[in-house]
Amino acid sequence: MAPDQKPDDQKCVFVIFNPVSGQTDPEQRKKIISDTLAEHGYTCQFIATSKEEGARELAKKALDEGVDLLAVSGGDGTVMETMAALVGTDIPVAVLPAGTGNLLSVNLGIPMTVPEAVDVALSGDIYELDLARYDLDGSGAGEGRYFAIMGGIGLDARVIADADREAKKKLGVLAYFVAAIKNLPRRRSRVEIHLDDKPPLLQRVKTVLIANMGKITGGLEAVPTASPNDGRLDVAIMRTETLGQWLRLLGFALMGRAQDDPSYSVHQARRVSIRTTFPEPVEFDGEEVGRVRDLTVEVVPKAVRVLVPPGAPAAEDAQGPPAAQARERARRRFVAPTLLALAVLAGVWAWRRKR
């Protein structure tokens, strides 16, 4: 919204819009956004991304026009491009989820439906979010290349690459699970990991995750210790190889205790460097970016401002250790279904006794 552009009764929200995100019709998505904003007394101006002009370039143009709020309707990649343009500014971003995974929204507790997300955009709380800046050639952390949720080298990047846009259109989030099963038989890779100024870790790994936030597809707590505003990155090293080990890790993750699995270890650092023996695929926030042998990532504390609902999971993390919050969320997820199942069984038992 440009403060010197329109009177209060003609307030306008600028929406960076990715027309190819997700599985819904883009025109229908536009209508829902504009209708919902109109109910709050706002108009909106859509700025559509294209092959020639991405979200980052469009966000910079919007900033030049003097906006004081940017909304973005797209997947995590579109949101991250927008955020990259906002680093170093005080302009907040409102996320209107429209992708397949929407992991940023999952981690921050931003609603998935447009009307509720618009409510957050107009009246949510400001959350100061860390970002991670990365470099792919080993020369040091690169300027202007960021991710918000999680990056990875190895198996997870292969899964992202195989779960392409066509697969996601057909299968939705199941595309990720199909790709994971396909890639599980691959052998572990040898890596050298440097965490700040500590001695290097030499490991054979299936994948290494560098997390600013801990939840992945389906809300699974892959890195329960990660907090998006603690000024640190969580580095999860997975040595998991056999099917039994993967099932065990999945069980721990469902309980919010992935870090307790013996084939999984977590370290924290402000700066992480990884070198591999052979080029390995890399992904950031669900976008596969190629194969590298050297990767450097460092945290940028409180890099951007995001609108979140009051009492969102991000705010919960600030009230206690992230790992403890993850266990509590897992407990809440299991309690309601368990109680429901017990109630149904009790009802069936009582009904059969009366017969």
CORCORRA-V322626 format. One record per helix or strand of 3 or more residues. SS is the DSSP state (h for helix, s for strand). FROM is the first residue (numbers start at 1). LEN is the number of residues. If there is no record, write none. Layout:
ss=(SS	SS)
from=(FROM	FROM)
len=(LEN	LEN)
This chain:
ss=(h	s	h	s	h	s	h	s	h	h	s	s	h	h	h	s	s	s	h	s	h	h	s	s	s	h	h)
from=(8	11	26	42	55	69	76	92	103	114	125	150	155	165	174	189	201	207	217	233	243	258	264	271	287	313	322)
len=(3	7	14	7	10	6	11	6	6	10	11	5	8	7	10	7	5	5	3	6	12	3	6	14	22	5	33)
